[in-house]
Amino acid sequence: VHRLENPGMIPLTLIEVQSGAYLGEDDIVRIEDTYGRT
């Protein structure tokens, strides 16, 4: 489990990179957001 914060004034751009033999979305486990976002 991890979080990302941008305390700066410039908008943050995050680039996600996957590697390996399988690059599907169905192996991602989403956890509940304690801050009420999506």
C-alpha positions in Angstrom: 0.0 0.0 0.0 1.3 3.4 -0.9 0.2 7.0 -1.3 1.5 10.0 -3.3 1.3 13.6 -2.2 2.2 16.8 -4.2 2.8 19.6 -1.6 4.1 21.9 -4.4 2.4 24.5 -6.5 3.1 22.8 -9.9 0.6 20.1 -10.9 2.0 16.6 -10.6 2.2 14.2 -13.6 2.4 10.6 -12.7 3.5 8.0 -15.3 2.8 4.4 -14.5 5.0 1.8 -16.1 4.2 -1.9 -16.2 6.6 -4.7 -17.1 6.5 -8.4 -17.4 4.8 -11.1 -19.4 1.3 -10.0 -18.5 0.2 -6.3 -18.7 -3.5 -6.5 -17.9 -5.5 -4.2 -15.5 -7.3 -7.1 -13.8 -4.3 -7.9 -11.5 -4.5 -4.5 -9.7 -6.0 -4.5 -6.2 -7.8 -1.2 -5.4 -8.2 -0.2 -1.7 -10.7 2.1 -0.2 -9.7 5.8 -0.3 -9.9 7.2 3.2 -10.1 10.7 1.7 -13.4 10.1 -0.2 -11.9 10.4 -3.7 -12.7 7.9 -6.5 
